[in-house]
Amino acid sequence: MITSFERLQDRVTDVVSDYVYSMKETNAQELGLDPRAGYCLFINKEAIVVTLTRAGSLDYYGGFEYISSDHVSVLGEYKFYRLFDNYGTKCDRVWECICKYYGMQYEEEGMECE
């Protein structure tokens, strides 16, 4: 017997998967990271996403283990490293990678990405 919670969980998983697969698929090198940090990552201008099974590599080799928990969300089978937390604070590490991927200039002090 399928419970209503299981149905809810399936629906959430489907929605999250659809969102992730609408993002651009990339790898760690394209984000300016050690290649061991990840071979199948997803990115847009709001977040970097990895499957939970591969999050350890991104955390360790990509330095994402130091990202504040305010910028990290786990939804379904994915770990999201968000550019902004719920208070509008920008995450430097995520910003740097987004700038690298999209070919924008990153300036550490002013956090300008042009």
C-alpha positions as CSV (number, residue, x, y, z in Angstrom):
1,M,0.0,0.0,0.0
2,I,1.4,3.4,-1.0
3,T,0.9,6.1,1.6
4,S,0.2,9.7,0.9
5,F,3.7,10.5,2.2
6,E,5.3,8.3,-0.4
7,R,3.2,10.0,-3.1
8,L,4.4,13.3,-1.8
9,Q,8.0,12.2,-1.8
10,D,7.7,10.9,-5.4
11,R,6.2,14.2,-6.5
12,V,8.9,16.2,-4.8
13,T,11.6,14.0,-6.3
14,D,10.1,14.5,-9.8
15,V,10.0,18.3,-9.4
16,V,13.5,18.5,-8.1
17,S,14.8,16.2,-10.9
18,D,13.1,18.3,-13.5
19,Y,14.7,21.4,-12.1
20,V,18.2,19.9,-12.0
21,Y,18.0,18.6,-15.5
22,S,16.9,22.0,-16.8
23,M,20.3,23.3,-15.5
24,K,23.6,23.1,-17.5
25,E,25.6,19.9,-17.0
26,T,29.3,20.6,-16.4
27,N,32.3,19.3,-14.6
28,A,34.6,20.6,-11.9
29,Q,37.3,21.8,-14.3
30,E,34.9,24.1,-16.1
31,L,34.2,25.7,-12.7
32,G,37.9,26.2,-12.0
33,L,38.1,23.4,-9.5
34,D,40.3,20.3,-9.1
35,P,39.0,17.7,-11.7
36,R,38.5,15.2,-8.8
37,A,35.8,17.5,-7.4
38,G,33.2,16.2,-9.8
39,Y,32.5,14.9,-13.3
40,C,28.8,15.5,-13.3
41,L,27.7,18.7,-11.8
42,F,24.8,21.0,-12.7
43,I,24.9,24.8,-12.7
44,N,22.9,27.9,-13.3
45,K,23.3,31.5,-12.1
46,E,21.7,30.6,-8.8
47,A,23.3,27.3,-7.7
48,I,25.7,24.5,-8.2
49,V,24.2,21.0,-7.8
50,V,25.6,17.5,-7.3
51,T,24.0,14.2,-6.6
52,L,24.2,13.2,-2.9
53,T,26.4,10.2,-3.8
54,R,29.0,12.5,-5.3
55,A,28.8,15.4,-2.9
56,G,31.8,14.2,-0.9
57,S,34.1,14.7,-3.8
58,L,32.9,18.3,-4.4
59,D,33.1,19.0,-0.7
60,Y,36.6,17.7,-0.3
61,Y,38.4,18.4,-3.6
62,G,36.4,21.5,-4.4
63,G,36.5,23.1,-1.0
64,F,32.7,23.1,-0.7
65,E,32.9,21.6,2.8
66,Y,33.5,25.1,4.1
67,I,30.4,26.6,2.6
68,S,28.0,27.7,5.3
69,S,25.0,25.4,5.9
70,D,22.9,28.5,5.2
71,H,23.9,28.2,1.5
72,V,23.4,24.4,1.3
73,S,20.1,22.6,0.7
74,V,19.4,18.9,0.2
75,L,16.4,18.2,-1.9
76,G,15.6,14.6,-3.0
77,E,18.8,13.0,-4.2
78,Y,20.6,16.3,-4.8
79,K,22.8,18.7,-2.8
80,F,22.4,22.4,-3.8
81,Y,25.1,24.9,-3.1
82,R,23.1,28.2,-3.4
83,L,24.6,31.5,-4.3
84,F,22.3,33.4,-1.9
85,D,21.0,32.2,1.5
86,N,17.6,33.1,2.8
87,Y,18.9,36.5,4.0
88,G,20.4,37.5,0.7
89,T,24.0,36.9,1.7
90,K,26.2,35.8,-1.2
91,C,28.5,32.7,-1.0
92,D,32.0,33.6,-2.3
93,R,32.9,30.1,-3.3
94,V,29.7,29.5,-5.3
95,W,30.0,33.0,-6.9
96,E,33.6,32.3,-8.0
97,C,32.6,29.1,-9.7
98,I,29.6,30.6,-11.4
99,C,31.8,33.5,-12.7
100,K,34.4,31.0,-14.0
101,Y,31.8,28.9,-15.8
102,Y,30.0,31.8,-17.4
103,G,33.3,33.5,-18.4
104,M,32.7,36.5,-16.2
105,Q,35.4,38.4,-14.3
106,Y,35.5,37.7,-10.6
107,E,36.7,40.4,-8.2
108,E,37.2,39.0,-4.7
109,E,36.9,42.3,-2.8
110,G,33.8,43.8,-4.3
111,M,32.3,40.5,-5.4
112,E,31.7,41.9,-8.8
113,C,31.0,39.5,-11.6
114,E,31.0,41.2,-15.0
